[in-house]
Amino acid sequence: MSCIRFNTPAQRLAMREHRPAMLTAEEAAALHPAPPVTESKIRRLRLLATDANPKIRESVASSYHAPEDVLLALASDPDDGVRGCVAKNEATPCDVLRMLASDRSETVRGWVAVNYFVPDDVMQTLAGDRSRTVRSLVKWKTGLAAAG
């Protein structure tokens, strides 16, 4: 006996008509609001930003709630992964992204290039980067912007 099932056009239409409604991203977010950012949370982020484990520092560097001074400090972290998380964080200030655009790590510079909020002057700088990978990412992102 075969387990393959063939639906008739009428059955497929009935399934489409009775499928559950999909929520938009905004509707789903409204059902699950984020908890408020408290002073206690900010204190924890500051404390965790100094943790010996780079994965913990990466978590702080990825947080939209990390204070600007913490992101600035983490942008100078000895670990490439931490600096990369700062570079891809959309809450990272433009001046910090400018600083990371000249980072010694091509991966970090690549994350700067694909950050949605990177300033145009930084993109122009990265367009002439010594790394072919970074230049390719700039070209790819520029192509997306032109197509959109």
C-alpha positions as CSV (number, residue, x, y, z in Angstrom):
1,M,0.0,0.0,0.0
2,S,1.3,3.4,-0.9
3,C,1.5,6.3,1.6
4,I,1.3,8.9,-1.2
5,R,-1.9,10.8,-1.2
6,F,-3.2,12.7,-4.2
7,N,-5.7,15.5,-3.5
8,T,-8.2,16.6,-5.9
9,P,-8.4,20.3,-7.0
10,A,-11.5,20.6,-4.8
11,Q,-9.7,19.2,-1.8
12,R,-6.8,21.5,-2.3
13,L,-9.1,24.5,-2.6
14,A,-10.9,23.5,0.6
15,M,-7.6,23.2,2.5
16,R,-6.5,26.6,1.3
17,E,-9.8,28.2,2.4
18,H,-9.7,26.6,5.8
19,R,-6.0,27.2,6.6
20,P,-5.3,29.2,9.8
21,A,-4.6,32.9,9.3
22,M,-1.0,33.9,9.5
23,L,0.0,36.8,11.7
24,T,2.2,39.6,10.5
25,A,5.5,40.1,12.3
26,E,3.9,43.2,14.0
27,E,0.9,41.2,15.2
28,A,3.0,38.4,16.5
29,A,5.2,40.9,18.4
30,A,2.2,42.6,19.9
31,L,1.1,39.2,21.4
32,H,4.5,38.8,23.1
33,P,5.8,42.2,24.1
34,A,9.4,42.5,25.2
35,P,10.0,43.0,28.9
36,P,10.9,46.5,29.9
37,V,14.6,47.4,30.1
38,T,15.4,48.1,33.7
39,E,18.4,49.5,35.4
40,S,19.1,46.0,36.8
41,K,19.3,44.6,33.2
42,I,21.7,47.4,32.2
43,R,23.9,46.6,35.3
44,R,23.9,42.9,34.3
45,L,25.0,43.9,30.8
46,R,27.8,46.0,32.1
47,L,29.0,43.2,34.4
48,L,28.8,40.5,31.7
49,A,30.7,42.7,29.3
50,T,33.8,42.1,31.5
51,D,33.3,38.4,31.8
52,A,36.4,36.2,31.0
53,N,34.3,34.1,28.6
54,P,34.2,35.7,25.1
55,K,30.9,34.0,24.3
56,I,29.3,35.9,27.2
57,R,30.8,39.1,25.9
58,E,29.5,38.3,22.5
59,S,26.0,38.0,24.0
60,V,26.4,41.5,25.5
61,A,27.8,42.8,22.2
62,S,24.7,41.5,20.4
63,S,22.2,43.1,22.8
64,Y,20.1,46.0,21.5
65,H,20.1,47.3,25.0
66,A,23.8,47.4,25.6
67,P,24.8,51.0,26.5
68,E,26.9,52.9,23.9
69,D,29.9,53.0,26.2
70,V,29.8,49.2,26.6
71,L,29.6,48.8,22.8
72,L,32.5,51.1,22.4
73,A,34.6,49.1,24.9
74,L,33.6,45.8,23.3
75,A,34.6,47.2,19.9
76,S,38.2,47.1,21.2
77,D,37.9,43.6,22.7
78,P,40.8,41.2,21.9
79,D,38.4,38.6,20.6
80,D,37.3,38.9,16.9
81,G,33.9,37.3,17.6
82,V,33.1,39.9,20.2
83,R,34.0,42.7,17.8
84,G,32.1,41.0,15.1
85,C,28.9,41.0,17.3
86,V,29.4,44.7,17.9
87,A,29.8,45.3,14.1
88,K,26.5,43.4,13.2
89,N,24.5,44.9,16.1
90,E,22.0,47.3,14.6
91,A,22.0,49.4,17.8
92,T,25.8,50.1,17.5
93,P,26.4,53.8,17.1
94,C,27.8,55.1,13.8
95,D,31.0,56.3,15.3
96,V,31.7,52.8,16.6
97,L,31.0,51.3,13.2
98,R,33.4,53.8,11.7
99,M,36.0,52.6,14.1
100,L,35.3,48.9,13.3
101,A,35.6,49.6,9.5
102,S,39.3,49.7,10.0
103,D,39.5,46.6,12.3
104,R,42.4,44.2,11.7
105,S,39.9,41.3,11.1
106,E,38.4,41.0,7.7
107,T,35.4,39.2,9.3
108,V,34.7,42.2,11.5
109,R,34.9,44.6,8.6
110,G,32.6,42.3,6.6
111,W,30.0,42.5,9.4
112,V,30.3,46.3,9.3
113,A,29.7,46.2,5.6
114,V,26.4,44.2,5.9
115,N,25.1,46.2,9.0
116,Y,21.9,47.9,7.8
117,F,22.7,51.1,9.7
118,V,26.3,51.6,8.5
119,P,26.8,55.2,7.3
120,D,27.5,55.9,3.6
121,D,31.0,57.2,4.2
122,V,31.9,53.9,5.9
123,M,30.5,52.0,2.9
124,Q,32.6,54.1,0.6
125,T,35.7,53.3,2.7
126,L,34.9,49.6,2.8
127,A,34.4,49.6,-1.0
128,G,38.2,50.1,-1.3
129,D,39.0,47.6,1.5
130,R,42.1,45.4,1.0
131,S,40.0,42.3,1.4
132,R,38.2,41.0,-1.7
133,T,35.6,39.4,0.6
134,V,34.8,42.8,2.2
135,R,34.6,44.5,-1.2
136,S,32.3,41.7,-2.4
137,L,30.0,42.2,0.6
138,V,29.9,46.0,-0.1
139,K,29.1,45.3,-3.8
140,W,26.4,42.8,-2.8
141,K,24.7,45.1,-0.3
142,T,24.9,48.0,-2.7
143,G,23.2,45.9,-5.3
144,L,20.4,45.0,-2.9
145,A,19.8,48.7,-2.1
146,A,19.7,49.5,-5.9
147,A,17.2,46.7,-6.5
148,G,15.0,47.7,-3.6
